Amino acid sequence: MEAATMAWTAAGVGVALVYWFVWVMGAAEVKGKRAVDLKMGSITNDKVKDKYTQYWSFFRRPKETATTEASAEKVPAFVDTFYNLVTDIYEWGWGQSFHFSPSLPGRSHREATRVHEERVADLLQAKPGHRLLDVGCGVGGPMRAIAAHSGSNVVGITINEYQVNRARAHNRKAGLDSRCEVVCGNFLSMPFSDASFDGAYSIEATCHAPRLEDVYGEVFRVLKPGGLYVSYEWVTTSLYRADNPEHVEAIHGIERGDALPGLRRQDEIASIAKEVGFEVLKELDLALPPALPWWTRLKMGRIAYWRNSLVVRVLTMLRIAPKGVCEVHEMLYETAQHLTRGGETGIFTPMHMVLLRKPVESK
């Protein structure tokens, strides 16, 4: 009798734990995306594992993906696949803003994220009546923060249709759908008229472009003369050594796990911007001291990792989550370790900021 009681007690505790982590805990930053809601974007359940395998095969040697025109042309489609695979997991564990920010003393990650986003609006000198472009908007976390902070109208573009729907739903819930618009499209060939935006920004998004000059050229085209553009770039720093195996492993791990066709060097960004016609007004690595480490959010303890892994495996076993989610979750965990090493060694920064201006045309 005692054995049966203990078994039932253990089962009850197990069910209670799963209920807590799945239904109660919900998203880490913003309630509303729970573990039981995990989907793989627009990928049907029976295709998730195949799509993951195809993605991993394509990005197994990141820098080779942009070396030929044929392979570079495939990058946008695999970036779309990547965001189908990871968007819900990001929202579940990270929130609605898919980017990093410097930690702030006594402030939560969510508050630090908002400050980092509002800095963009301030750099753009955004104000009511302005029309801003969010280049690679994700599910629209930065868009909503910038619209609310500045009073501007923001149009976001993302290649992933599932993210478009998520962003529009979030905009409605936030009461900002009248000032925040989302378009599905490729930022290498944007469906916007020339000189149609007062300002533009990209937050850790242009790293997906095989050639930075292509996306910068498109931003230059759609900006009005005199318009400002702010970008937070993922780059390797001057501390990176290509002959150091540990450095190479960390950078390749970041590239493979984040759908990047090869990270650019920090000292390349300004020259590329000038090549397409921009004036460089300011350039600064926002990760440097006195900024506090941005990678602290990634330092997930082993207990937290096994907890999340258990939740994902149970949901997969119960067929609530599709097969392949476990592999995607594991990939993201390993990528977090590479990102952490990149931050701790100083060989990588996700927030090299450039403030650019499209010259005023002479009359």
C-alpha positions in Angstrom: 0.0 0.0 0.0 2.8 2.4 0.9 4.6 1.6 -2.4 1.4 2.4 -4.3 0.9 5.6 -2.4 4.5 6.7 -3.1 4.1 5.9 -6.8 1.0 8.0 -7.0 2.6 10.8 -5.1 5.6 10.8 -7.4 3.3 10.8 -10.4 1.3 13.7 -9.0 4.5 15.7 -8.3 5.7 15.0 -11.9 2.4 16.1 -13.4 2.5 19.3 -11.2 6.0 20.1 -12.3 5.1 19.7 -16.0 2.0 21.8 -15.4 4.0 24.6 -13.7 6.8 24.8 -16.4 4.5 24.4 -19.3 1.1 26.1 -18.5 2.0 28.5 -15.7 5.6 29.6 -16.3 4.8 30.5 -19.9 7.2 32.9 -21.7 10.2 34.2 -19.7 9.7 37.8 -20.7 6.1 38.2 -21.9 3.3 35.9 -21.0 1.3 34.6 -23.9 3.7 32.2 -25.7 3.7 29.0 -23.7 5.6 25.8 -24.2 2.3 24.0 -25.3 2.0 26.6 -28.1 5.3 25.8 -29.7 5.0 25.5 -33.4 7.6 25.5 -36.2 6.2 28.5 -38.0 4.5 27.5 -41.3 6.3 24.1 -41.4 3.8 21.2 -41.1 4.6 18.8 -38.2 5.6 16.0 -40.4 8.3 18.1 -42.2 10.0 19.7 -39.2 12.8 17.2 -38.8 13.5 17.2 -42.6 13.6 21.0 -42.7 16.0 21.1 -39.7 18.3 18.6 -41.4 18.3 20.6 -44.6 19.0 23.8 -42.8 21.9 22.2 -40.8 23.4 20.7 -43.9 23.3 24.1 -45.7 25.0 26.0 -42.9 27.5 23.4 -41.9 30.3 25.5 -43.5 29.0 29.0 -43.0 31.5 31.0 -45.0 31.1 28.8 -48.0 27.4 29.7 -48.3 28.1 33.1 -49.8 31.2 32.2 -51.9 29.2 31.5 -55.1 26.2 33.3 -56.5 24.2 30.1 -56.6 24.7 29.3 -52.9 24.2 33.0 -51.9 20.8 33.0 -53.6 19.7 30.2 -51.4 20.5 32.0 -48.2 17.2 33.9 -47.9 15.1 30.7 -48.2 17.2 29.0 -45.4 17.0 32.1 -43.2 13.2 31.8 -43.7 13.4 28.1 -42.6 15.5 29.1 -39.6 12.9 31.5 -38.3 10.1 29.0 -38.9 12.1 26.6 -36.7 13.1 29.1 -33.9 10.5 31.9 -33.6 8.2 30.2 -31.1 11.1 28.9 -29.0 12.6 32.5 -29.0 9.3 33.9 -27.8 8.8 31.2 -25.2 12.2 31.7 -23.6 13.3 35.2 -24.7 10.3 37.5 -25.3 9.3 39.5 -28.4 12.6 41.2 -29.0 15.1 38.9 -30.7 18.3 40.7 -29.9 20.8 41.4 -27.1 21.4 44.5 -25.0 23.9 45.6 -22.4 22.9 44.6 -18.9 21.9 47.6 -16.6 22.5 47.7 -12.9 19.3 47.0 -10.9 17.3 46.7 -14.1 15.6 43.6 -15.6 16.5 42.1 -19.0 13.2 43.4 -20.3 14.0 47.0 -19.1 17.5 46.8 -20.5 16.1 45.7 -23.8 13.6 48.6 -23.9 16.4 51.1 -23.2 18.5 49.6 -26.0 15.6 49.9 -28.5 14.7 53.5 -27.4 18.3 54.5 -28.1 17.6 53.8 -31.7 14.6 56.2 -31.8 16.8 58.9 -30.1 19.6 58.4 -32.6 17.2 58.7 -35.5 15.7 61.9 -33.9 12.3 60.2 -34.5 9.2 62.1 -33.8 5.4 62.0 -34.5 4.7 62.1 -38.2 7.9 60.4 -39.2 7.7 57.1 -41.1 10.4 54.7 -40.1 11.6 51.4 -41.6 12.5 48.4 -39.4 14.8 46.3 -41.5 14.3 42.7 -40.3 11.6 43.3 -37.7 11.0 39.8 -36.4 7.8 39.6 -34.3 8.0 43.4 -33.8 9.3 43.9 -30.2 11.6 46.8 -31.2 9.0 48.3 -33.5 6.4 48.6 -30.8 8.9 50.1 -28.3 10.2 52.6 -30.9 6.7 53.6 -32.0 5.6 54.1 -28.4 8.7 56.0 -27.4 8.8 58.4 -30.4 5.3 58.6 -31.7 6.5 57.7 -35.2 4.8 55.3 -37.6 6.9 52.2 -38.2 6.9 49.8 -41.1 8.7 46.5 -40.5 9.8 43.9 -43.1 10.6 40.3 -42.4 11.1 37.4 -44.8 9.1 35.0 -42.6 5.4 35.0 -43.0 4.8 33.4 -39.6 6.6 36.3 -38.0 4.4 38.7 -39.9 1.3 37.2 -38.4 2.8 37.1 -34.9 3.9 40.7 -35.2 0.5 41.9 -36.4 -1.2 40.0 -33.5 1.2 41.6 -31.0 0.6 45.1 -32.5 -3.2 44.7 -32.1 -2.8 43.5 -28.4 -0.5 46.5 -27.7 -3.0 48.9 -29.4 -0.3 50.0 -31.9 -1.6 48.4 -35.1 -2.6 51.9 -36.4 1.1 53.0 -36.2 2.9 49.7 -36.8 2.7 47.9 -40.1 4.4 44.6 -41.1 5.3 43.5 -44.6 6.5 40.1 -45.7 9.5 40.5 -48.0 13.2 40.2 -48.6 15.3 43.2 -47.3 17.7 42.6 -50.2 14.9 43.7 -52.6 12.3 45.7 -50.7 8.8 46.4 -52.0 9.0 50.1 -51.1 9.3 53.2 -53.3 12.4 55.3 -53.5 12.8 58.0 -50.8 9.7 56.9 -48.9 11.0 56.8 -45.3 12.2 59.5 -43.0 14.5 57.1 -41.1 15.4 53.4 -40.8 17.1 51.0 -38.5 18.1 47.4 -38.2 18.8 45.6 -35.0 21.0 42.5 -35.3 19.3 41.6 -38.6 21.6 42.5 -41.6 24.0 39.8 -40.5 21.8 37.4 -42.5 22.7 39.1 -45.8 25.4 37.4 -47.8 26.6 40.9 -48.9 26.1 43.8 -46.5 26.3 46.3 -49.4 23.2 44.8 -50.9 21.0 45.5 -47.9 22.6 48.8 -47.2 22.0 49.8 -50.8 18.3 49.0 -50.5 18.1 51.1 -47.3 19.9 53.9 -49.0 17.4 53.7 -51.9 14.2 53.9 -49.8 15.5 56.7 -47.4 14.6 60.3 -48.1 17.6 62.6 -48.7 19.0 63.6 -45.3 17.4 60.5 -43.7 19.2 58.7 -40.9 19.9 55.0 -40.6 21.0 53.2 -37.4 22.2 49.6 -37.5 23.4 47.2 -34.7 25.7 44.8 -36.4 27.0 41.3 -35.5 30.8 41.4 -36.2 34.1 39.8 -35.2 36.4 42.3 -33.4 40.1 43.0 -33.7 40.7 40.4 -31.0 39.6 37.5 -33.3 42.4 35.3 -34.6 41.7 33.1 -37.5 44.7 30.9 -36.5 43.2 30.2 -33.1 41.1 27.0 -33.1 39.0 28.1 -30.1 38.2 31.4 -31.8 37.3 29.7 -35.1 35.1 27.1 -33.3 33.2 29.9 -31.4 32.6 32.0 -34.5 31.6 29.1 -36.7 29.2 27.9 -33.9 27.6 31.3 -33.9 27.2 31.3 -37.7 25.9 27.8 -38.0 23.3 28.2 -35.2 22.0 31.6 -36.3 21.7 31.2 -40.1 24.6 33.5 -40.9 26.5 33.3 -44.2 29.8 34.4 -42.5 30.3 37.1 -40.0 31.9 40.4 -41.1 34.8 42.1 -39.5 34.2 45.2 -37.3 36.5 47.4 -39.4 34.5 46.6 -42.6 31.2 48.1 -41.7 31.9 51.8 -42.1 33.7 51.4 -45.5 30.8 49.3 -46.9 28.3 52.0 -45.8 30.5 54.7 -47.6 30.6 52.6 -50.7 26.9 52.7 -51.1 26.8 56.4 -50.6 26.1 56.9 -46.8 27.9 59.4 -44.6 29.1 57.8 -41.4 28.1 60.1 -38.5 29.0 57.8 -35.6 30.4 54.3 -35.0 30.6 52.6 -31.6 30.7 49.1 -30.1 27.9 49.4 -27.5 29.3 46.2 -25.8 32.5 47.8 -24.7 32.9 49.0 -21.0 31.4 50.7 -19.2 28.6 48.6 -20.7 27.9 45.5 -18.6 28.0 42.1 -20.3 25.3 41.4 -22.8 25.8 37.6 -22.6 24.6 37.2 -19.0 21.2 36.2 -20.3 22.7 33.2 -22.1 24.3 31.7 -19.0 21.7 29.1 -18.5 22.5 26.8 -15.7 22.5 23.0 -16.2 19.4 22.7 -14.1 17.5 25.3 -16.2 18.7 23.6 -19.4 17.6 20.1 -18.3 14.3 21.6 -17.2 13.6 23.1 -20.5 14.9 20.1 -22.4 12.6 17.9 -20.3 9.6 20.0 -21.1 10.3 19.9 -24.8 10.8 16.1 -24.8 7.6 15.5 -22.9 5.7 17.7 -25.3 7.2 15.9 -28.2 6.4 12.5 -26.7 2.8 13.6 -26.1 2.7 14.9 -29.7 1.8 18.4 -28.5 5.1 19.6 -30.1 6.3 18.2 -33.5 9.2 15.9 -33.9 12.4 17.9 -34.5 11.7 20.5 -31.7 14.2 18.7 -29.5 16.9 19.0 -32.1 16.2 22.7 -32.6 16.2 23.3 -28.9 19.6 21.6 -28.6 21.0 23.6 -31.5 20.0 26.8 -29.8 21.5 25.8 -26.5 24.8 24.9 -28.1 24.7 28.2 -30.1 24.2 30.1 -26.8 27.4 28.5 -25.5 29.3 29.7 -28.6 27.8 33.2 -28.2 28.9 33.3 -24.6 32.4 32.3 -25.4 32.5 35.0 -28.1 31.4 37.6 -25.6 33.7 36.5 -22.8 36.8 36.5 -25.0 35.8 39.7 -26.7 36.2 38.3 -30.2 32.5 38.9 -31.1 30.0 41.7 -30.5 26.3 41.8 -31.5 26.0 45.5 -31.1 28.5 47.4 -33.2 26.4 50.5 -33.8 26.7 52.7 -36.9 24.7 55.9 -37.4 24.5 56.8 -41.1 23.0 59.5 -43.2 21.9 59.7 -46.8 23.3 62.9 -48.1 21.0 65.8 -48.9 20.7 66.2 -52.6 22.0 69.5 -54.0 19.3 71.7 -55.5 
